[in-house]
């Protein structure tokens, strides 16, 4: 047998093998892949259709002076919403407002309104809500985003620190929601969105007060969702993982002082802009509960339920490591 004939036979066998592979892929994979592709296209068209109804919606965002709140201000502003930006630092809110007004927007855009808000001032919430509602005649979407974190172990943390974090992260959002909610119920339309955390799904050492506040927020959102279901009011609870913001820098220590350091996990977290886009999509879809995090955090979430003994062992080792670092 000559070289040319061997070469032809080899190519024939190779070609036959590829034909078999193509047939397997077409017969097995195509029926699985095609529905997923079609589902994705349908999902994208549905989101695009719902996005057309977003311009003109009144969106109130707390904690809008920086970080994720500022990023959400950008994505909702670009979507044509009427923004009510709330936070303690009025000068930073004005900066965010000016940044938004400087953007070149294709389509409709409304000048944002800024409102000073301290989530720790619970008794001021009714007056704040009345003022916010009066600007455009109502609030369509309330995004409870404002909050603070902690970097301290339990035994050394002053009770005042626990109280402050619970007040701002939980009671502040609850008080504002209760103040805004009657107007939504009266209009029989509205959307309340809580920005919680994956730490509202599982707890980490040296984050006790923060985790507790987010667990409480998760429970409140779940109860509120059930109660508002027959009133055409949607309730969404978003649980992000680490986001690259100043949250860890501004976190409180055991004495209530500012932590002043950027954690490695926070520095390596997702961008606030990417998270804000995911939140906008969740609002458009009317998601009830959404976790936005990396594989490691999602694994911890599932371990907590599927293999709690392993999860507790990992957390115990994490606590020991943090204690040694201190």
Secondary structure per residue as TSV (DSSP state, phi and psi in degrees):
chain	resnum	aa	ss	phi	psi
A	1	X	-	360.0	128.0
A	2	X	-	-77.6	169.6
A	3	X	H	-63.8	-41.1
A	4	X	H	-63.1	-40.2
A	5	X	H	-67.1	-41.1
A	6	X	H	-60.8	-41.2
A	7	X	H	-63.9	-41.9
A	8	X	H	-64.7	-42.2
A	9	X	H	-63.5	-40.2
A	10	X	H	-62.8	-44.7
A	11	X	H	-65.3	-35.2
A	12	X	H	-65.5	-42.4
A	13	X	H	-66.5	-43.4
A	14	X	H	-61.7	-44.5
A	15	X	H	-61.3	-40.2
A	16	X	H	-64.2	-40.2
A	17	X	H	-62.4	-42.9
A	18	X	H	-64.8	-37.2
A	19	X	H	-62.3	-41.2
A	20	X	H	-63.3	-42.7
A	21	X	H	-63.2	-43.5
A	22	X	H	-61.6	-39.5
A	23	X	H	-65.4	-41.8
A	24	X	H	-63.3	-46.2
A	25	X	I	-62.3	-41.7
A	26	X	I	-68.3	-37.9
A	27	X	I	-79.3	-35.2
A	28	X	I	-97.8	-49.4
A	29	X	I	-79.4	-39.9
A	30	X	H	-57.3	-45.8
A	31	X	H	-61.8	-22.5
A	32	X	H	-87.7	-43.5
A	33	X	H	-72.2	-42.4
A	34	X	H	-59.6	-46.2
A	35	X	H	-60.8	-35.3
A	36	X	H	-67.2	-40.3
A	37	X	H	-64.1	-45.4
A	38	X	H	-64.8	-38.4
A	39	X	H	-64.6	-40.3
A	40	X	H	-65.0	-42.7
A	41	X	H	-63.8	-40.7
A	42	X	H	-64.2	-40.9
A	43	X	H	-63.4	-44.0
A	44	X	H	-63.9	-40.2
A	45	X	H	-68.0	-34.8
A	46	X	H	-66.5	-43.4
A	47	X	H	-63.3	-42.7
A	48	X	H	-62.8	-38.3
A	49	X	H	-66.9	-43.8
A	50	X	H	-68.1	-31.2
A	51	X	H	-63.9	-27.8
A	52	X	T	-66.3	-22.1
A	53	X	T	-90.3	-2.3
A	54	X	T	-79.0	-35.9
A	55	X	T	-55.0	133.4
A	56	X	T	92.8	-11.6
A	57	X	-	-70.6	139.9
A	58	X	E	-89.4	119.4
A	59	X	E	-119.5	120.9
A	60	X	E	-102.3	120.6
A	61	X	E	-118.5	121.8
A	62	X	E	-90.4	157.5
A	63	X	S	63.8	35.2
A	64	X	T	-88.3	3.9
A	65	X	T	-84.2	-10.2
A	66	X	S	-166.6	175.3
A	67	X	H	56.5	-137.2
A	68	X	H	-63.3	-37.6
A	69	X	H	-61.0	-42.6
A	70	X	H	-65.5	-41.5
A	71	X	H	-63.4	-40.4
A	72	X	H	-66.2	-35.5
A	73	X	H	-57.7	-40.7
A	74	X	H	-66.5	-46.5
A	75	X	H	-71.2	-36.6
A	76	X	H	-75.3	-31.9
A	77	X	H	-65.8	-45.0
A	78	X	H	-64.6	-24.1
A	79	X	T	-82.7	0.2
A	80	X	T	90.4	19.8
A	81	X	-	-84.8	156.8
A	82	X	E	-90.8	110.1
A	83	X	E	-93.6	138.5
A	84	X	E	-116.6	107.6
A	85	X	E	-98.2	123.0
A	86	X	E	-125.1	138.8
A	87	X	E	-174.2	172.5
A	88	X	S	-73.4	-41.0
A	89	X	-	-86.7	96.9
A	90	X	H	-63.5	-36.6
A	91	X	H	-66.1	-34.6
A	92	X	H	-72.1	-34.8
A	93	X	H	-63.4	-39.9
A	94	X	H	-64.5	-37.1
A	95	X	H	-62.5	-46.2
A	96	X	H	-61.6	-43.1
A	97	X	H	-59.4	-46.5
A	98	X	H	-64.8	-37.1
A	99	X	H	-62.6	-39.7
A	100	X	H	-67.9	-42.9
A	101	X	H	-66.2	-24.1
A	102	X	T	-80.6	-11.5
A	103	X	S	-72.2	146.3
A	104	X	-	-91.6	108.0
A	105	X	-	-103.3	131.3
A	106	X	S	-90.6	113.0
A	107	X	S	109.6	-161.2
A	108	X	-	-77.3	145.2
A	109	X	-	-149.7	138.6
A	110	X	-	-117.0	139.3
A	111	X	-	-62.2	129.1
A	112	X	-	-70.4	154.5
A	113	X	E	-110.3	141.2
A	114	X	E	-112.0	139.0
A	115	X	E	-135.6	127.5
A	116	X	E	-76.7	133.7
A	117	X	-	-147.0	127.8
A	118	X	-	-111.6	110.6
A	119	X	T	-64.7	-15.5
A	120	X	T	-79.7	-16.5
A	121	X	-	-89.1	78.9
A	122	X	G	-63.7	-38.0
A	123	X	G	-70.1	-14.5
A	124	X	G	-87.3	-7.1
A	125	X	H	-62.3	-42.9
A	126	X	H	-58.5	-42.7
A	127	X	H	-66.6	-40.6
A	128	X	H	-62.8	-45.6
A	129	X	H	-61.6	-41.9
A	130	X	H	-61.1	-42.2
A	131	X	H	-66.0	-43.8
A	132	X	H	-63.4	-44.1
A	133	X	H	-65.1	-35.6
A	134	X	H	-68.2	-22.8
A	135	X	H	-64.2	-46.4
A	136	X	H	-122.8	6.6
A	137	X	T	86.6	10.2
A	138	X	S	159.5	170.7
A	139	X	-	-124.3	121.4
A	140	X	S	-84.2	-41.2
A	141	X	E	-131.5	119.9
A	142	X	E	-105.3	121.4
A	143	X	E	-112.6	105.1
A	144	X	E	-82.7	96.3
A	145	X	-	-115.1	-26.3
A	146	X	-	-61.6	142.6
A	147	X	-	177.3	169.7
A	148	X	-	-134.0	160.8
A	149	X	-	-118.1	-175.6
A	150	X	B	-141.8	149.9
A	151	X	-	-134.8	84.8
A	152	X	-	-167.5	151.2
A	153	X	-	-80.9	164.3
A	154	X	T	-67.7	-45.6
A	155	X	T	-64.7	-28.6
A	156	X	T	-98.1	-6.4
A	157	X	S	-81.0	125.6
A	158	X	-	-64.6	143.3
A	159	X	H	-60.6	-30.6
A	160	X	H	-59.7	-33.1
A	161	X	H	-68.0	-45.1
A	162	X	H	-58.4	-43.9
A	163	X	H	-64.6	-41.7
A	164	X	H	-64.8	-44.9
A	165	X	H	-66.4	-41.9
A	166	X	H	-66.1	-37.8
A	167	X	I	-64.2	-48.9
A	168	X	I	-70.9	-50.4
A	169	X	I	-74.8	-35.9
A	170	X	I	-107.2	-64.8
A	171	X	I	-64.5	-32.3
A	172	X	H	-62.2	-46.5
A	173	X	H	-67.6	-38.2
A	174	X	H	-63.7	-46.3
A	175	X	H	-63.2	-42.3
A	176	X	H	-67.2	-42.3
A	177	X	H	-60.4	-44.9
A	178	X	H	-64.1	-31.1
A	179	X	H	-76.5	-33.0
A	180	X	H	-85.1	-32.3
A	181	X	H	-56.2	-43.3
A	182	X	H	-56.4	-36.2
A	183	X	H	-68.3	-34.5
A	184	X	H	-68.0	-43.9
A	185	X	H	-62.5	-40.3
A	186	X	H	-62.7	-38.6
A	187	X	H	-85.2	-10.6
A	188	X	T	59.3	37.5
A	189	X	-	-162.3	146.1
A	190	X	E	161.6	166.5
A	191	X	E	-143.6	123.7
A	192	X	E	-111.5	123.6
A	193	X	E	-119.6	126.4
A	194	X	E	-106.2	126.0
A	195	X	E	-92.0	99.2
A	196	X	-	-94.4	-130.9
A	197	X	-	-168.3	159.5
A	198	X	G	-61.4	-22.6
A	199	X	G	-75.7	-0.8
A	200	X	G	-89.8	-7.2
A	201	X	T	-101.7	-35.2
A	202	X	S	-148.3	153.0
A	203	X	-	-102.3	148.8
A	204	X	-	-116.5	148.4
A	205	X	T	-64.7	150.2
A	206	X	T	66.7	16.7
A	207	X	-	-134.9	24.5
A	208	X	H	-56.1	-50.5
A	209	X	H	-65.7	-41.1
A	210	X	H	-64.6	-48.6
A	211	X	H	-60.7	-41.7
A	212	X	H	-62.4	-41.9
A	213	X	H	-65.4	-37.2
A	214	X	H	-76.0	-33.4
A	215	X	H	-62.0	-42.9
A	216	X	H	-63.5	-41.0
A	217	X	H	-64.0	-40.2
A	218	X	H	-60.2	-45.9
A	219	X	H	-65.0	-41.6
A	220	X	H	-62.6	-43.1
A	221	X	H	-61.9	-41.8
A	222	X	H	-64.6	-41.7
A	223	X	H	-67.3	-43.9
A	224	X	H	-63.2	-39.8
A	225	X	H	-58.2	-44.4
A	226	X	H	-64.4	-41.3
A	227	X	H	-73.0	-26.9
A	228	X	H	-95.4	-2.8
A	229	X	G	-58.4	-36.9
A	230	X	G	-91.9	11.3
A	231	X	G	-117.9	12.7
A	232	X	T	61.5	32.9
A	233	X	E	-116.8	122.4
A	234	X	E	-88.8	140.9
A	235	X	E	-125.1	123.7
A	236	X	E	-120.3	135.7
A	237	X	E	-118.5	116.6
A	238	X	E	-101.8	130.4
A	239	X	E	-121.1	89.0
A	240	X	E	-79.4	158.0
A	241	X	-	-87.8	-148.7
A	242	X	-	-68.3	132.0
A	243	X	B	-121.9	138.3
A	244	X	S	-76.0	82.5
A	245	X	S	-132.5	-170.0
A	246	X	S	-91.7	16.9
A	247	X	T	-58.6	-45.2
A	248	X	T	-72.4	-33.3
A	249	X	T	-63.8	-41.6
A	250	X	T	-88.6	2.6
A	251	X	-	-64.7	156.6
A	252	X	B	-91.8	146.4
A	253	X	-	-90.7	-174.8
A	254	X	T	-62.5	-25.8
A	255	X	T	-96.7	-1.2
A	256	X	S	92.8	3.4
A	257	X	-	-78.8	164.1
A	258	X	B	-76.8	131.4
A	259	X	-	-60.2	-47.6
A	260	X	-	73.7	13.8
A	261	X	-	-130.1	145.7
A	262	X	-	-92.2	118.0
A	263	X	-	-66.4	150.7
A	264	X	H	-61.8	-43.6
A	265	X	H	-63.7	-37.2
A	266	X	H	-69.2	-42.2
A	267	X	H	-62.5	-29.3
A	268	X	T	-97.2	8.2
A	269	X	S	-73.4	175.4
A	270	X	B	-67.1	159.6
A	271	X	-	-75.5	148.5
A	272	X	H	-61.9	-34.4
A	273	X	H	-65.4	-43.0
A	274	X	H	-64.7	-41.8
A	275	X	H	-65.2	-40.2
A	276	X	H	-61.8	-39.8
A	277	X	H	-62.7	-41.6
A	278	X	H	-63.6	-37.5
A	279	X	H	-67.5	-41.5
A	280	X	H	-58.8	-45.3
A	281	X	H	-62.3	-41.0
A	282	X	H	-62.2	-39.5
A	283	X	H	-66.1	-42.7
A	284	X	H	-62.8	-39.5
A	285	X	H	-77.6	-18.4
A	286	X	T	73.1	33.7
A	287	X	-	-58.4	142.7
A	288	X	S	-85.5	-42.3
A	289	X	E	-149.1	130.0
A	290	X	E	-141.9	131.3
A	291	X	E	-104.3	127.4
A	292	X	E	-120.2	101.0
A	293	X	-	-159.9	175.5
A	294	X	-	-83.7	179.6
A	295	X	H	-64.2	-39.4
A	296	X	H	-61.6	-46.3
A	297	X	H	-67.5	-38.0
A	298	X	H	-66.9	-36.7
A	299	X	H	-62.6	-43.0
A	300	X	H	-61.6	-38.5
A	301	X	H	-61.4	-46.7
A	302	X	H	-73.5	-35.0
A	303	X	H	-61.0	-37.1
A	304	X	H	-57.1	-33.9
A	305	X	H	-97.3	-39.8
A	306	X	H	-85.3	-32.3
A	307	X	-	-143.6	70.2
A	308	X	H	-58.7	-34.7
A	309	X	H	-61.8	-40.7
A	310	X	H	-68.0	-42.2
A	311	X	H	-59.2	-47.0
A	312	X	H	-63.8	-37.2
A	313	X	H	-63.7	-42.9
A	314	X	H	-62.9	-43.2
A	315	X	H	-66.7	-36.5
A	316	X	H	-63.8	-41.9
A	317	X	H	-67.3	-36.9
A	318	X	H	-63.4	-42.5
A	319	X	H	-63.0	-41.9
A	320	X	H	-63.2	-40.4
A	321	X	H	-64.5	-43.7
A	322	X	H	-64.6	-37.4
A	323	X	H	-65.3	-40.2
A	324	X	H	-67.5	-36.4
A	325	X	H	-66.0	-29.3
A	326	X	-	-76.4	360.0
